[in-house]
Amino acid sequence: MSMKEISAGGVVYRKQENGRIQVQLITDRYGKISFAKGKREGNETIDQTALREILEETGIIGKVDCLIDIIAYTYYHPERGKVDKEVHYYLVESVGGSLSPQVEEIRSVAWYEPLEAWEKQQKSGYDNNDFILEKALIKLGFEL
């Protein structure tokens, strides 16, 4: 019997006054490009987890557009044994707050033009996040 662990996060975007879209990327504590995410707490829904983690890690208040996808994998925990992990990623629009990284968790957070974000993900991101960002950009109307 394996434990189940659920995390959630999001690809956050903002619409600028000129209608252009920018995408938020974080640099995690290992120096890798990623998205804000974290473990579900208490009775919160999975999308509430995503929005709370985005707010805590990046200072941005978000609104969920839709689920992008779920990454599922199994890892081994020394005390708890086998853990089935699910990470739910949402497409999230920034509706408020101001960018400030939670330095205990991440190194930095910034806004990027979509194709620049894609290049950064390709160069410095985690492989299993490629399709998450790709799907997010396609949903936002970008051809890669």
C-alpha positions in Angstrom: 0.0 0.0 0.0 1.6 3.2 -1.1 0.9 6.7 0.3 -0.5 9.3 -2.0 0.8 12.9 -2.0 -0.8 15.7 -3.9 0.9 18.9 -4.9 -0.3 21.7 -7.1 1.0 24.8 -8.8 0.7 26.8 -11.9 2.0 28.5 -15.0 1.1 32.1 -14.2 0.6 34.7 -16.9 -0.3 38.3 -17.0 -1.9 40.5 -19.7 -0.2 43.8 -20.1 -1.9 47.1 -21.0 -0.9 46.7 -24.7 -2.5 43.2 -24.7 0.8 41.4 -24.7 1.2 38.3 -22.4 4.0 37.6 -20.1 4.7 34.3 -18.3 6.1 33.9 -14.8 9.0 31.6 -14.2 10.7 30.9 -10.9 14.3 29.9 -10.3 14.2 27.2 -7.6 16.8 26.7 -4.8 18.8 24.4 -7.1 19.1 27.1 -9.8 16.6 25.4 -12.1 13.8 27.1 -13.9 10.4 26.0 -12.6 6.8 26.9 -11.6 5.5 27.8 -8.1 4.1 24.7 -6.5 3.7 22.9 -3.2 1.9 20.3 -1.1 -1.8 20.4 -0.4 -2.7 21.3 3.2 -5.8 20.4 5.3 -9.1 20.5 3.5 -8.2 22.8 0.7 -9.2 21.9 -2.9 -6.3 21.2 -5.3 -6.8 24.5 -7.1 -6.8 26.4 -3.8 -3.4 24.7 -3.1 -2.0 26.0 -6.4 -3.2 29.6 -5.7 -1.9 29.6 -2.1 1.5 28.3 -3.2 1.8 30.9 -6.0 0.9 33.6 -3.6 3.4 32.4 -0.9 6.3 31.8 -3.3 5.9 34.7 -5.7 3.6 37.3 -4.1 1.1 37.1 -7.0 -2.7 36.7 -6.5 -4.0 34.4 -9.2 -7.2 33.1 -10.7 -7.4 29.6 -12.2 -8.2 29.4 -15.9 -8.0 25.6 -16.3 -6.1 22.5 -15.5 -3.0 22.1 -17.8 -2.1 18.6 -16.8 -1.1 16.2 -14.0 2.4 14.8 -13.6 2.4 11.5 -11.7 5.4 9.6 -10.4 6.4 7.4 -7.6 9.3 8.0 -5.2 10.7 6.3 -2.2 10.6 8.1 1.2 12.9 6.7 4.0 10.1 6.7 6.6 7.0 6.4 4.6 8.1 4.0 1.9 6.6 4.2 -1.5 4.8 7.5 -2.3 2.6 8.1 -5.3 3.0 11.7 -6.1 0.7 13.8 -8.2 1.5 17.4 -9.3 -1.5 19.3 -10.7 -0.6 22.2 -12.8 -3.1 25.0 -13.6 -3.0 27.9 -16.0 -3.4 30.9 -13.7 -4.0 34.5 -14.6 -2.3 37.1 -12.4 -5.0 39.4 -10.9 -3.1 41.2 -8.2 -0.2 41.3 -5.7 3.3 42.2 -6.6 6.3 40.0 -7.5 8.4 39.1 -4.4 10.2 35.7 -4.1 9.9 33.7 -0.9 13.6 33.4 -0.5 13.4 30.3 1.9 11.8 28.4 -1.0 13.1 29.9 -4.3 15.9 32.1 -5.5 14.0 34.4 -7.8 10.8 35.0 -9.8 10.4 37.1 -13.0 8.1 37.8 -15.9 9.2 36.7 -19.4 7.9 37.1 -23.0 6.4 33.7 -23.9 9.1 32.6 -26.4 11.8 33.7 -24.0 10.2 31.7 -21.2 10.1 28.7 -23.6 13.9 29.1 -24.3 14.7 29.3 -20.6 12.7 26.2 -19.9 14.4 24.3 -22.6 17.9 25.4 -21.4 17.5 25.4 -17.6 14.2 23.7 -16.7 13.2 20.2 -15.7 12.4 17.9 -18.6 9.1 16.8 -17.3 8.0 20.4 -17.2 8.5 20.9 -20.9 5.1 19.7 -21.9 3.4 21.7 -19.1 4.8 25.0 -20.4 4.2 23.9 -24.0 0.5 23.2 -23.3 0.2 26.4 -21.3 1.6 28.5 -24.2 -0.6 26.8 -26.7 -3.6 27.5 -24.5 -2.5 31.1 -24.5 -2.4 31.2 -28.3 1.3 30.8 -29.0 2.9 28.6 -31.6 6.2 27.0 -30.7 
